[in-house]
């Protein structure tokens, strides 16, 4: 059959997942389902990075690593800290847990860390704030005890989530986290007695301090006590957990604040908070809302991603990571969106650290009940275990009218890797089980040139040296979905440019 007898369409999920709409309404630049994949730079569809252990031996008693933080001193020295589910904080260096910094801290909530000048301040929600400067520990006896959240802003230390005063914010003298009375210090209430408590606080965009409650958000503007003014940002949108709040500064957009609210993920640009997660609303509706306190987040600065670790269903630990590509926003009739994918990773804490020897970024997370810290960056596996990475097309409607039956005949996919294989499977007639069509096995770049180009069709944008795979199928239906799946601990895949689907119009079905 000549190519002219086939009709084609293209699919490439540069805009991530859309699991909230029926599969037949998902556009051809999104995926209708999938786990453990990413689209790098809006150009390459690939399996997400795997992970491996950082510390070669587990922390004593194998607790969960429930919090992670870094301390960067002006001398250039860097420290990495691990908080555990049994109330300790350890120092870790080059994969070795070298010393216990704190012990006997409360374990009701994960710890909160804030760097202030050359010290880290640790809040456990029960005691006075703890401090560590890389050598000596201390406590801030003058600060309010039992605060859960802290933030450095305008060279002052702000605290909120104070037991017994759950709408109050206190702040220290300038440049001095030990002083909370006298010149330059104060405390103030944020919509006291409005049926909500403070849930987070973040310095943002120069002189703006954003303060969250459960269903509302506020900003403190000004540069010092005489000029501070408190005003509302929104009285219907709040934050579920301080650990979900991150600041991201894009080179193309300016700064945005990213956070999780009760109904999804939001961004705030200094003017208006806007929801960005509506296309994974069905997944968000499945999270465990009794476990907000253990959710955690970080920013992948190299890739421009916001990562949020959440518990789902009845899970008592975090079991999924939501990955949001902050570099490629778009808008449609349903609002503002960013590409979002889902990873099956059980991360009890997240952090972005910078390795002392190279200054390179490293994404790390804490494991559950194993005393181990892990880092993303391996190509193949999750600490030796296979990663089942898959992505599903929208439900494609190959039809001219009611009763028409068509046959999907060929699929072209452009490879930029020479490792691994992908299983191509079809699902048709709105729910038939997946049927394997073919296993595409990558070979040396150029080895298939000639064979795969013999009918004169190639994936758009594929360099001559790349490998393009053709799958011949006989999938017969008016409605067809295709799944690309790789389940491997030793292989990876990269697909570049749109995948092309060619079908032949059929006649009326019997």
N, C-alpha and C positions, 0 to 999 in steps of 0.2 A: 504494500500500500504506500502510495506516495504521501509526503508530508502535507500536500495541498488538500488531501481528503480528511485531515484532522483539524479540529478546532481546539484552540489552546487558551489556557488561563495561567496566571502566575500567583504564587503565594510566598510571602516572606514576613515573619512575625516581628518586624522591627519595633512595633508598638506593644510588644509583650502579650500578656494573657488577657483574655476576655472570657471569663467563665460565668459572668453574671447574665449575659444575654443568651437566648436560644442559639444553638450552634449554627442554624441557617441564617441568623442575623449578624454573626461575627464577620467583620470585614476581612479582606484578604491580606491585610497588613498586620493581623493579630493571630494568636493561637487560641483555639477553643478549649484546650486542656494542655497539661504538661507539668512536669516537675524537673528540677535540677538542670535547667538550661539557662543560658543568658544570650543576649545579643550584644556583642562588643562593638562600641562605637557606631551602633546602628547599622552595622555592615556584615558582621559574621555571626551566624548562629552556631553555638557550640555548647558542649557540656560544661557545666560550671567547674571551677577548680575543686580538686579534692583537698583533703587535709591530712596532716600528720602530727605526731606528738612534738611538743616543744621540750618539756621536761622528761628526761629519760627514766626517772623513777617518780612514783606518785608521792604526793604530799602524805605525811603520816596520817594513818587511819582512813585514807582514801575518801575524803569528804567530796562533796560537790564544790566546784569552784564557782561561787555565786557572784563574785564581783572582781573586776580587773581595772587597774589604773596605772598611770605612769607619773613619775616625778622627774622633771627636767630642770637641772640646776644651771645657774648662770655660768658656772665653771665649765659646762659642757658635759658633766657627768649625768647619766641617765639611769633611772631605777624603774623596775617593773614590779608591781604589787599584785598579790593574789589574795582575795578574801574568800574564806571558806564557810561552809554550812555549819561548822562546829565552833564558829566565833573567833577565828584567828585570822591574822593578816601576815603573809610571808613575802619576803623579798626573793625575786627570781632573777638570775643573771645567766645568760648564755645557756639556757636550758637546765640550770641547776637551781633548786630551791635552797638558797644559801642561809637564810636566817628567819626566825620568827620575829616580826616587828611588834605585833599586838596579840594578846590572847584574852579569852574571857569576855569578848564583846557579845552583845545580844544577837540573837539569831532569828528574831521575828521577821525582820526585813533585811534584804541585801544592803550592804554598806553604801554610803554616799561619799564620794571623793571630790575634793576641790583643791586645785593648786592655788596658793596665795604666795606671791613672791617665791622664795626658795624653800617653801614647805608645802606639804600636802596636809589638808585638814580632813579628818575622817569622822563622819556622823553615823551613829548606830540607832538613833531614834529613842535612846534610853538614857544616855549619860551626857556629860559635858563633852564638847568636841575634843577629839584627840588630834595631836599634831606629830609630824615626823619630818625631819630635814635631811634625811639620808644617814644620820648617825644617832641623833638623840630624839627620844619621844617626849611628849608633854601633853598637858590638857589645858583647855581654855576655860578656867573656872569662872571668869567674869561673864562669859556668854550664857545665854539661856540653855538650860539642859533639855534633853529630850527633843531636840530639833532633828528633823529627818532630811532636810534639803538645804544645801548651801550653794552659794555662787559668789565669785569674785566679780565686782563691777565697779569701775571708776576707782580702783585701788582700795576699795572697801570690801569687807566680808559681810554678805547678807545671809540671813538664816530664816527659814520658815518651816511649817509643819511642826510647830512647837506644841507638845502635849499640854492640854489645858487652855491653849490659846491658838486654836487651829485656823484663825484668820489673820494672825499677826505676823509681821515681818520686822525683824531687828537688823540693824547694821552697825558696823564698828567704826572707829576712827579711821581716817585716811592713813593707809600704810601700816596699820597696827591692828591685827586680829585679836589682840588681848584686851582692848579697851572698848567698852560699850556704854559708858556714861561720859558726860562732858561735851566739849566742843566737837561738832561734826558727827555726833552719834544720834540715833533716834530709834523709835519703834512706831509702827503705824498699823492700822487695821485695814484689811481689804474686804469691803462689803461684809462687815461683821453681821452675823445672825441672818444670813440669806439662805440658810439651809445647806451650805456647802463648806468644804474645808479646802485649804490650799493643797495642791497636788504637785506643784513644780515651780521652778524659777530659773530664768536663763537670761544672761547678758546678750544683747543683740543690737547690731547696727549702731555702734558708737555709744551714745548716751541713753539708749533705751533698755530698760530692764523689764522683761515680760514676766508676769506673775500669773500662774494658772490656778484656777479652782476646778472643781469637778465638771461644771457646766458653764464656765465663764472664764474670760481672760482679760487681763488689765496690763497697763504699761505705766512705769514710773519714768518720767522724763526730767531732765535737768542735769546739772553737773555737781551740785553739792546740796547740803541740807536747805539753805535758804531758797534755792531755785527748784527743788523737787516738787513735781506735781503728779498726782495719780489720776488716771482716767481709764475708762473701760474701752476695750477693743471690741469685744463681743459678749453679749449676755446669754448666749445659747450654746456656745462652743467652748469646751474646756479640754483638759488633759487627764488621761487616766493614770499616768505614772511619770514621774520625773525622769526615769531611766529611758523613756522613749523620745526625749527632746534632744535634737541636734541642730547645730548651726552649719549651714553649707554656703560657701561663697563661690559662686560660679564665675568664671572669667567672662562669661557672655551675658549674665543676667543681674549681677549684684547679689546681695545676700538674701537667703531665705531661711526661715526657721521651720523645721520639720518636726511633727509630733503626732502622737496617737490620741484620738478622742474616742468617745464611746461608740460612735458609728463608723469609724474608719481613720485613715491617715490624712492629715492636713498639712498644708504649707502656709506660712505667713510671710508676706513680703514687706512688712512695715505699714501696710495699709489695711488689708483685708485677709482673714483666714479663708482658705478655699480647700475643699475636699478633693483628693486626687485618686482615691482608691475605689471608685464606684464600680469599676469593671472587675474587681475581685470581691464584690460585696457578699456573695454566697460563702466565700472562704472566711471573710471577716465575721460573718454571723456565726461561724462554728468555733470561734476562739473561746477559751475558758475565762469567763468574766470574773471568776473568783480569784484569778491568779494575776491580776494586773501588776501587782507589786514586783513580780519576778521577771516581767518582760524586760528586755534590754536592747540597746541599739548602739550603732557606731556609724561613722562615715568612712567609706572607702574613697580616700582622696584621689588615688591614682585613677580609678575608674569612674569617679563621680557618682557613687551609689550610696544610698541610705539603706542600711541593713537593720531589720527589726526582728528580734527573736521572740516568739510567742508560744504559749501553751494552747492546745486545741482540744475540743471535746471535753472529756473528763480527766485529761492528763494533768498531773500535779507538777510536771516539769515542762520546760520549753521544748518543743518538738519540731517546730518549723521556723524557717527564716524567710521573711518577706524582703525581696531585693527590689529597690526602686531606683531606676536610672534617672538621676536628676539633671542630666545634660540635654535631654531630648523631650521637652514638654510639647504638648499640642492641645488644642481645644476643639470640641465639637458641640453638638446640640446637648450633650449630657455634661458639659462643663470642662474643667481643666483636668488633664491627665498626664501621667508620666509612665513609661514602660515599666511594668511590674512582672516579676517572675517569682516562683515559690521554690524553696529548697528544703529537702528533707534532712535537716541537720538539727541535732539536739544540743543547742548552745545555751548554757545557763547564764552566761555572761559574754559580753562582746567588748572588744577594745581595738583601737588602731594604734600601734606602737611603732617606734622608729628604732631599728637595730643600731646599736652603738657603733659597731665596726664599719657599717656601710652607710648609715643614715637612710637606708631604704625602708619604705613602709612595709609593715607586716600586719595583716588582719589576724587576730587571735580570738579564741573563745574558750570558755571553761566547760569541762565535761561534767557529767552527772554521776556522782557516787563512784568516781574512779581516781580522784586526786590529780587529774591530768589537765594540762593546758595544751591546746592544739593551735596550729596555724594553717590558714588557707594558702595554697600556692603549688601543690603538687598537681600534675597533669591528669593522673589516672584514677586514683582510688581514695576512699575515706579510711585512712590508717590501715590500708591493706584490703579493705572490703570494697566490693564492686559498687559502682554508682549506676543505678538504673535511670538514665536520663532519657526523657522522651518528650515529644512535642506533637500536638495534633492539629491538623488543619481545620478551618471552618467546614461546615457541612456544605459541600459544593453541589450546586444544583445544575446538572447537565441536562437541560430540558428546553424544548421549544413550546410545549403545551401539555395539557393534562393527558396522561396516558402514555407519553413518550418515554421510551427506555433507551438509555445510552450506555456506551461501553468506554470506560477509561482504559486507554490502550498503552500510553507511554508516560513515564515520569523521568524528567531530567533533573539531576542535582549536581551542583558544582562543588567540587572538593578543593580544599587548600591544604589538606593534610595527607600524609601517606601512611597513617596508622589507624587500624581498626576497621570496623564494619558497622553498618546500620541495617536493622531489620525494617523493611517497609511493609506495613500491614494496612488492610482496608477494613472499614466498617460501613455497611450500606443498609438501605431501607430503614433508616432511623432506629438502629439498635441491634442489628445482627452482630454477633461476636466478632472480635478481631480475627481476620484471616490473613496469614502471612502471604505476601505476594512475592517477595524476593529478599535476599540478603545481599546488600551492596558491599562488596569488599574493596577497600582502597588498595591500589597498587602504586608502583612508582610513577611519579609525575611524567606524563607524556607517553607512558607505556600503552595506553588505550587510544591515543590519538590516531585517527584513521578508522578504527572500528567504531568508536562512539560518534564520530562525525560523519559516518558514511551516508546518512540520509540528509545531511546538510542542516541539521538543527543543533544549536548549542545554547547553553545558558548565557543570558545577556551579561556582558562584563567579565567573562572568564578569560584570563590570560592564556596565551597559547600553551604555556608550560603547565597549566593546571589540569587536573583530572576531572572529567565530566562523566557521571555514571548514567546509564539508561536502564530503566526498568520497564520491561514489557509486561502488561497485565491484561486480564480479561474481566475486570470488575464491571458488572452489569447492573446498573440501577439509575434511577433519576436522581438519587441523593447519595453522595459518597463522602466519607472522611478518610484521610490517610494519616497514619501514625508513623513517625520516625523514632526508633528506639535503639538505644545501645545500653546493654547491661554488661559492664566490664570493669575489672580492677586493673587492667593492664593496657587499656586503649582509650583513646579520646577521638572526638570528631570535630571538624570545623566545616560548615557549609557556607559558601559565599554566594551572593546574588540570589535572586528569586528562584525557587523551585518551579519548574514548568510542568504543567499537566496537559496532556493532549488526549482528547476523546473523540469518538466517532458517534455521530447522531444515529440513533436507531429508530426502529418503527414502533408501532403500537404494541403494547404488551398484551398477552392473551388474557 
